[in-house]
Structure formats: C-alpha cells, structure tokens
Amino acid sequence: MSSANNSHDFIKFETMGANLLLGATILALILSNSPWHAYYEKIFQSPVTIHLAGWPFKTNILFLINEGLMSIFFLVVGLEIKDEILQGALSSLPKALLPGFAALGGMVIPALIYIGFNYHNAVNLRGWAIPTATDIAFALGVLSLLGTRVSVELKTFLTALAIFDDLAAIIIIAIFYTAHLSLLFLGLALLCLGILFILNFKKINSLYFYCVMGFILWICFYNAGVNPTLAGVALALLIPLDHSTSHRPSASKRLKNFLHPGVALGILPLFAFANAGISFVDLSVSSLHFSIAIGILVSLFFGKQVGVFGACWLAVKLGMAQLPNKVRWVELYGVSIIGGIGFTISLFIGALAFEQFSTGYINSVKIGVLGGSLLSGVTGYWLLSLNRKNNQR
C-alpha cells in the first residue's frame, strides 16, 4: 500500500472518529446532567478483577479505559509517528521544519500563558502541559467540514503538527507525570525492551511475539511507577517498519492498519464518553479552580494560535522554513486556531496531573478544555469558511 493511500485512510478514519468523538462528548454531558447522572458515574467506578497468570488484578472500568485501552491509542500514535518520520510527511528536513517549528511554538506559548495564570499555586502548576496538545481527530474533522476546497497540503500540515504535538505529549508524560519508581520492575521493563530490540534487529515479523512482550512491558511499567500507556509507544518504536524476509507488509504497517479503525472509531469515543462528562447541576462554584479553567481556555484558544502562527511566520521570514505550496497565510492562521482543539490528550494529561486531588480540579480541567476546544474549532472553521467564500467571488 502506498504512503498516499495510507495517509488518505488515516485522515478518513480520523475524520469519521471526530464525529463519534463529538457524539460521545455530547452524550456524556447530557447523561451527567440528567436524572441518570449517578448511574453514569457509577458505571466507570464499577470494580473489575482481572486474573493475570493467576494473580488477581483489582481495578475499575475507568482505569481499564484510561490506562488500558489508551495504551493501544498510544501504540497507534507511536506507529504513525515512526511511519511519518521514516517514510512519510516528516521523512526529510524541509518537510518537517515548518510543522516542527509550529509545534514548538504551539507548546511553549500555551504553557507560558497557563503558568502566568497559575504561578501562585504549586498544585495548579501541575497542569501546565494540558493546553500544549492538539486533538488530531477533532482538528481534521473540522477541516473535513470545509470539503475539497481545503488543500491536501493544508491537511498534511495539520496532521504533521498534531503528530509533533503527540510526540511532545509522550515525552512530557514520560518525564513529568511518572510516579515513584520501583527499580525491580524498571529493570524487568528494560529487559523486555532489550528482548524487543533483539526481535527488531533480527527482523522478526510475527506480531505474536511483539504483542506478548508489549503486554508484559505494560505490566512492568505499571508496577515500576511509569505511566503504563507509554508501553504502547515503546512497543511501537521497536516493531519493524521494514523487513527482508517476505513480501508481506511489515509488522508495523499490519498492526497499524488493524488497530487504527478500532482506535479512531471505538477507543477514543469511549474515552471521551468516560471522561468528558461534568454535572453542572451539582457543580459547586466554591470547588472550582478558575485560574485552571481560564488558564486552559485562554492557552488553547489564544496561546495555540499565537504560538503556532507566530513560530511559522518567524521561521519563514528568517528563511528557516517554507510555506507549503497552495497554502496562504490566512489559511495557515485558520489552521493555527484549529490547533487549539486539545480535547483527548488535554483531558488525558489533566487526569494525570490532578488524579490525586479533589474532583474540583478535574472539573476545572474539563471546563477549560471543552471551552477552549469549542472556541478554537468554531472560530477556525468560521475563518476558513469565510476565506473560501471570498475566494469564490
């Protein structure tokens, strides 16, 4: 399968997933503010016991979604990042420079704005990384509403920007949201990584070995105090992208093609349904942390567009990067605004940042993320739609 077809399928599933994400979010908000809100919350807190090789593992449904299924999401993200860097839109320096600068600006400026709102509170500062992410499914979904008038180059730029954002989010989670480490399980995790490296080096193309080792790695990461979703990323980086033993697609491509539809159309909507709900009926104003909510909203809406567009403008003016063909500055600005749709990764990082604190922190994160993402999506769509109508005259 060609890289062009892969890119087309990737965008198609992300666009379809955006519709399901939106539906799941709306449904979560409706149920959270209905007479059934207690049942909605109880579902995800329901205890679950899983027996792993005879060992009982007690948890709840929300953990299985956020730490289990989201590990598969990060596995697909890792596979896509590796594919784009080695063979796709980020495979050469000229292609990668502009979205790379855009992602850097779109991470630094929102983080600084959030810190500006919350510098007075050490707990609040734990959420500094929340507004640095871009939700690729929602962002591409907004562009898809504009039809074929949006150039492929613009979609490719947004995809590359979101991929860089995902890579930055992975690094941030690994460094800043890791609990106290267990040296024993960390050593076992390193042993698993070593075995995966050998399988990769030998170009073993059987997915069975990688999936088994990936599951063991997840258990080791969890017990070591490392966020277990990072096992998905580590596994992705060590699955062969190329091989010389057969004419079949590589293990990496086969796994990505198999998992991506389920992630885009199932796992991410389920994550949204489980995490986007917030009850405004029982919401206590005194329990909210407005500097968190406002800091996230302003960072996503203003910080992202200033950071992304400003970094692109500066890089082009200094001769360090080039504007993509058929892409004009006003279109790039519209995409910069759409980049403020954080949602999935923002909610995920918010849960990691404040999981040990009261629900008021999580509710503040949800309000900021939902508000900033909605404002960014609507404004970016309006600007690009207005620009398209002007071009038709």
C-alpha positions as CSV (number, residue, x, y, z in Angstrom):
1,M,0.0,0.0,0.0
2,S,1.4,3.4,-0.9
3,S,2.1,6.1,1.6
4,A,-0.5,8.3,-0.2
5,N,-3.2,5.6,0.4
6,N,-2.1,5.2,4.0
7,S,-2.3,9.0,4.5
8,H,-5.8,9.0,2.9
9,D,-7.0,6.2,5.1
10,F,-5.5,7.8,8.2
11,I,-7.4,11.1,7.5
12,K,-10.6,9.3,6.6
13,F,-10.7,7.3,9.9
14,E,-9.7,10.4,12.0
15,T,-12.5,12.4,10.4
16,M,-15.1,9.7,11.0
17,G,-13.8,9.3,14.5
18,A,-14.2,13.1,15.1
19,N,-18.0,12.7,14.6
20,L,-18.1,9.9,17.1
21,L,-16.0,11.8,19.5
22,L,-18.4,14.7,19.3
23,G,-21.4,12.5,19.8
24,A,-19.8,10.7,22.7
25,T,-18.9,14.1,24.3
26,I,-22.4,15.4,23.9
27,L,-23.9,12.2,25.3
28,A,-21.6,12.3,28.3
29,L,-22.6,15.9,29.1
30,I,-26.3,15.0,28.7
31,L,-26.1,12.0,31.0
32,S,-24.1,13.9,33.5
33,N,-26.9,16.5,33.8
34,S,-29.8,14.1,33.7
35,P,-31.6,12.1,36.4
36,W,-29.3,9.2,35.5
37,H,-26.1,11.0,36.3
38,A,-25.4,8.8,39.3
39,Y,-25.6,5.7,37.2
40,Y,-23.3,7.3,34.6
41,E,-20.7,7.9,37.2
42,K,-21.2,4.6,38.9
43,I,-20.6,2.6,35.7
44,F,-17.0,3.8,35.3
45,Q,-16.2,3.3,39.0
46,S,-17.5,-0.3,39.0
47,P,-14.9,-2.7,40.3
48,V,-13.3,-5.2,38.0
49,T,-11.0,-8.1,38.8
50,I,-8.7,-9.5,36.1
51,H,-6.7,-12.6,36.7
52,L,-3.2,-12.3,35.2
53,A,-1.4,-15.7,35.2
54,G,-3.3,-16.5,38.4
55,W,-2.7,-13.1,40.0
56,P,-5.9,-11.1,40.7
57,F,-5.6,-7.5,39.5
58,K,-8.3,-5.3,41.0
59,T,-9.3,-2.1,39.3
60,N,-12.3,-0.3,37.8
61,I,-13.7,0.3,34.3
62,L,-12.3,3.9,34.2
63,F,-8.8,2.6,34.8
64,L,-9.2,0.0,32.0
65,I,-10.2,2.7,29.6
66,N,-7.7,5.4,30.6
67,E,-4.7,3.1,31.2
68,G,-5.5,0.0,29.2
69,L,-7.3,1.0,26.1
70,M,-5.4,4.3,25.8
71,S,-2.2,2.2,25.7
72,I,-3.5,0.9,22.4
73,F,-4.2,4.5,21.3
74,F,-0.6,5.5,22.2
75,L,0.6,2.4,20.3
76,V,-1.1,3.6,17.1
77,V,0.2,7.1,17.8
78,G,3.8,5.7,18.1
79,L,3.4,3.6,14.9
80,E,2.1,6.7,13.0
81,I,4.9,8.9,14.3
82,K,7.5,6.3,13.3
83,D,5.9,5.9,9.8
84,E,5.8,9.6,9.1
85,I,9.4,10.2,10.3
86,L,10.9,7.3,8.4
87,Q,8.8,7.2,5.2
88,G,6.1,9.9,5.3
89,A,5.4,13.6,5.6
90,L,8.3,14.1,8.2
91,S,10.9,12.0,6.4
92,S,13.0,14.9,5.2
93,L,14.2,18.0,7.0
94,P,12.5,20.5,4.6
95,K,9.1,18.7,5.1
96,A,9.5,18.6,8.9
97,L,10.8,22.1,9.7
98,L,7.6,24.2,9.4
99,P,5.3,21.8,11.4
100,G,8.2,21.3,13.8
101,F,8.5,25.0,14.5
102,A,4.7,25.3,14.7
103,A,4.5,22.5,17.3
104,L,7.3,24.1,19.3
105,G,5.6,27.5,19.3
106,G,2.2,25.8,20.0
107,M,3.7,24.1,23.0
108,V,5.8,26.9,24.6
109,I,3.3,29.8,24.4
110,P,0.2,28.0,25.8
111,A,2.4,26.6,28.6
112,L,3.7,30.0,29.5
113,I,0.2,31.5,29.4
114,Y,-1.1,28.8,31.7
115,I,1.8,29.3,34.1
116,G,1.1,33.0,34.1
117,F,-2.5,32.3,35.3
118,N,-1.3,29.8,37.9
119,Y,2.2,30.7,39.1
120,H,0.8,31.5,42.6
121,N,-0.2,27.8,43.2
122,A,2.1,24.9,43.1
123,V,-0.7,22.3,42.7
124,N,-2.3,24.2,39.9
125,L,1.1,24.4,38.1
126,R,0.9,20.6,37.7
127,G,-1.4,21.2,34.8
128,W,1.0,23.3,32.7
129,A,1.1,20.7,29.9
130,I,-2.7,20.4,29.5
131,P,-3.0,23.1,26.8
132,T,0.0,22.1,24.7
133,A,-1.8,19.3,22.8
134,T,-3.8,19.2,19.6
135,D,-6.5,16.6,19.0
136,I,-5.8,15.3,15.5
137,A,-9.2,13.6,15.1
138,F,-11.3,16.7,16.0
139,A,-8.9,19.1,14.1
140,L,-9.1,17.0,10.9
141,G,-12.8,16.7,11.4
142,V,-13.3,20.5,11.4
143,L,-11.2,20.7,8.2
144,S,-13.3,17.9,6.6
145,L,-16.5,20.1,7.0
146,L,-15.0,22.5,4.5
147,G,-14.8,19.9,1.8
148,T,-12.4,19.6,-1.1
149,R,-11.7,23.3,-1.1
150,V,-9.2,22.8,1.7
151,S,-6.0,21.8,0.0
152,V,-4.3,18.5,0.7
153,E,-1.2,20.5,1.7
154,L,-3.1,22.2,4.5
155,K,-4.4,18.9,5.8
156,T,-0.9,17.4,5.7
157,F,0.5,20.4,7.6
158,L,-2.2,20.0,10.3
159,T,-1.6,16.2,10.5
160,A,2.2,16.8,10.9
161,L,1.6,19.5,13.5
162,A,-0.6,17.1,15.5
163,I,1.9,14.3,15.2
164,F,4.7,16.5,16.6
165,D,2.3,17.6,19.4
166,D,1.6,13.9,20.2
167,L,5.4,13.2,20.3
168,A,5.9,16.2,22.7
169,A,3.0,14.9,24.8
170,I,4.6,11.5,25.1
171,I,7.9,13.0,26.2
172,I,6.1,15.2,28.7
173,I,4.1,12.3,30.2
174,A,7.3,10.2,30.5
175,I,9.3,12.9,32.2
176,F,6.8,14.9,34.3
177,Y,4.0,12.5,35.1
178,T,5.8,9.5,36.4
179,A,5.3,8.3,39.9
180,H,7.9,6.9,42.3
181,L,9.9,4.3,40.5
182,S,10.4,0.6,41.5
183,L,13.9,-0.4,40.5
184,L,12.9,-4.1,40.3
185,F,10.1,-3.6,37.8
186,L,12.0,-0.9,36.0
187,G,14.8,-3.4,35.5
188,L,12.3,-6.0,34.2
189,A,10.9,-3.4,31.8
190,L,14.4,-2.7,30.5
191,L,14.8,-6.5,30.0
192,C,11.6,-6.5,27.9
193,L,12.8,-3.6,25.9
194,G,16.0,-5.4,25.2
195,I,14.2,-8.5,24.0
196,L,12.0,-6.3,21.7
197,F,15.2,-4.7,20.4
198,I,16.6,-8.1,19.5
199,L,13.4,-9.1,17.8
200,N,13.5,-5.9,15.8
201,F,17.2,-6.3,15.0
202,K,16.6,-9.9,13.8
203,K,13.6,-8.5,11.7
204,I,11.2,-11.0,13.3
205,N,7.9,-10.1,11.6
206,S,5.5,-12.1,13.7
207,L,3.1,-9.9,15.7
208,Y,2.5,-12.6,18.3
209,F,5.9,-12.1,19.9
210,Y,5.6,-8.3,20.0
211,C,2.1,-8.3,21.4
212,V,3.1,-10.7,24.2
213,M,6.2,-8.7,25.1
214,G,4.2,-5.5,24.9
215,F,1.6,-6.8,27.4
216,I,4.4,-7.9,29.8
217,L,6.0,-4.4,29.3
218,W,2.7,-2.8,30.2
219,I,2.6,-4.7,33.5
220,C,6.3,-3.9,34.3
221,F,5.7,-0.2,33.5
222,Y,2.6,-0.1,35.7
223,N,4.4,-1.7,38.7
224,A,7.5,0.3,38.1
225,G,5.5,3.6,38.6
226,V,5.9,4.6,34.9
227,N,2.6,5.6,33.2
228,P,1.7,2.2,31.5
229,T,0.3,3.9,28.4
230,L,4.0,4.6,27.5
231,A,4.4,0.9,26.9
232,G,2.4,1.3,23.8
233,V,4.8,4.0,22.5
234,A,7.9,1.9,23.4
235,L,6.4,-1.1,21.6
236,A,5.6,0.9,18.5
237,L,9.2,2.1,18.2
238,L,10.5,-1.4,18.4
239,I,8.2,-3.1,15.9
240,P,9.9,-3.5,12.5
241,L,8.8,-1.0,9.9
242,D,10.8,-2.7,7.1
243,H,11.8,-6.3,6.7
244,S,13.5,-8.5,4.1
245,T,12.1,-11.9,4.9
246,S,8.9,-11.8,2.8
247,H,6.8,-9.7,0.5
248,R,4.1,-9.2,3.2
249,P,3.6,-5.7,4.7
250,S,5.8,-5.2,7.8
251,A,4.6,-6.0,11.2
252,S,4.3,-2.2,12.0
253,K,2.1,-1.5,9.0
254,R,-0.1,-4.5,9.5
255,L,-0.6,-3.7,13.2
256,K,-1.4,0.0,12.5
257,N,-3.8,-0.9,9.7
258,F,-5.5,-3.4,12.0
259,L,-5.7,-1.1,15.1
260,H,-6.3,2.3,13.7
261,P,-10.0,1.9,12.8
262,G,-10.8,0.5,16.2
263,V,-8.9,3.3,18.0
264,A,-10.5,6.1,15.9
265,L,-14.0,4.7,15.9
266,G,-14.1,2.9,19.3
267,I,-11.4,3.7,21.9
268,L,-11.3,7.5,21.5
269,P,-15.1,7.9,21.6
270,L,-15.2,5.6,24.6
271,F,-12.5,7.7,26.3
272,A,-14.5,10.8,25.6
273,F,-17.7,9.3,26.9
274,A,-15.9,8.3,30.1
275,N,-14.0,11.5,30.7
276,A,-15.9,14.4,29.2
277,G,-19.0,14.3,31.5
278,I,-19.4,17.0,34.0
279,S,-22.5,17.7,36.1
280,F,-23.4,21.4,36.1
281,V,-26.4,20.7,38.4
282,D,-24.2,19.6,41.3
283,L,-21.3,21.8,40.4
284,S,-20.1,23.9,43.3
285,V,-18.6,27.2,42.4
286,S,-16.5,27.1,45.5
287,S,-14.9,23.8,44.5
288,L,-13.7,25.1,41.1
289,H,-10.3,26.5,40.4
290,F,-11.0,29.3,38.0
291,S,-7.3,30.0,37.3
292,I,-7.0,26.5,36.0
293,A,-10.1,26.6,33.8
294,I,-9.4,30.1,32.5
295,G,-5.7,29.4,32.1
296,I,-6.5,26.3,29.9
297,L,-9.2,28.1,27.9
298,V,-7.0,31.1,27.1
299,S,-4.0,29.0,26.4
300,L,-5.8,26.7,24.0
301,F,-7.6,29.5,22.1
302,F,-5.1,32.4,22.2
303,G,-1.9,30.6,23.1
304,K,-2.1,28.0,20.4
305,Q,-2.9,30.4,17.5
306,V,-0.2,32.9,18.6
307,G,2.4,30.1,19.2
308,V,1.7,28.1,16.0
309,F,1.2,31.0,13.6
310,G,3.9,33.2,15.2
311,A,6.5,30.4,15.0
312,C,5.6,29.7,11.4
313,W,5.8,33.3,10.4
314,L,9.1,33.8,12.1
315,A,10.6,30.6,10.6
316,V,9.6,31.6,7.1
317,K,10.7,35.2,7.4
318,L,14.1,34.1,8.7
319,G,14.4,31.7,5.8
320,M,14.5,28.6,8.1
321,A,11.3,27.0,6.5
322,Q,9.0,27.5,3.6
323,L,5.2,27.9,3.3
324,P,3.7,24.7,1.8
325,N,2.6,25.0,-1.9
326,K,-1.0,26.2,-2.4
327,V,-1.2,27.3,1.3
328,R,-1.7,31.0,2.0
329,W,-1.1,32.8,5.3
330,V,-4.7,33.3,6.1
331,E,-5.3,29.6,5.7
332,L,-2.3,28.8,7.9
333,Y,-3.8,31.2,10.5
334,G,-7.1,29.4,10.4
335,V,-5.3,26.0,11.0
336,S,-3.4,27.6,13.8
337,I,-6.6,28.4,15.6
338,I,-8.0,24.9,14.9
339,G,-4.8,23.6,16.6
340,G,-6.3,24.9,19.8
341,I,-8.6,21.9,19.9
342,G,-6.8,19.9,22.6
343,F,-9.5,17.6,23.9
344,T,-8.3,13.9,24.1
345,I,-4.7,14.4,25.1
346,S,-5.5,17.5,27.1
347,L,-8.1,15.6,29.2
348,F,-5.7,12.7,29.5
349,I,-2.8,14.9,30.8
350,G,-5.3,16.7,33.1
351,A,-6.3,13.4,34.6
352,L,-2.7,12.5,35.2
353,A,-1.9,15.9,36.7
354,F,-4.7,16.0,39.2
355,E,-5.7,12.4,39.8
356,Q,-4.6,12.6,43.4
357,F,-6.6,15.7,44.1
358,S,-10.3,16.6,44.5
359,T,-12.9,16.4,41.7
360,G,-12.9,20.2,41.6
361,Y,-9.5,20.1,39.8
362,I,-10.7,17.6,37.2
363,N,-14.0,19.6,36.7
364,S,-11.9,22.8,36.2
365,V,-9.8,21.0,33.6
366,K,-12.9,19.7,31.7
367,I,-14.4,23.2,31.6
368,G,-11.2,24.8,30.3
369,V,-10.6,22.0,27.7
370,L,-14.1,21.9,26.5
371,G,-14.4,25.7,26.3
372,G,-11.1,26.3,24.7
373,S,-11.5,23.4,22.2
374,L,-15.0,24.5,21.2
375,L,-14.0,28.1,20.8
376,S,-11.0,27.1,18.7
377,G,-12.9,24.8,16.5
378,V,-15.8,27.2,15.8
379,T,-13.5,30.2,15.2
380,G,-11.1,28.3,13.0
381,Y,-13.9,26.8,10.9
382,W,-15.6,30.3,10.5
383,L,-12.3,31.9,9.4
384,L,-11.5,29.2,6.8
385,S,-15.1,29.1,5.6
386,L,-15.2,32.9,5.2
387,N,-11.9,32.8,3.3
388,R,-13.3,30.1,1.0
389,K,-16.4,32.2,0.2
390,N,-14.2,35.2,-0.6
391,N,-12.1,33.1,-3.0
392,Q,-15.3,32.0,-4.8
393,R,-16.3,35.6,-5.7
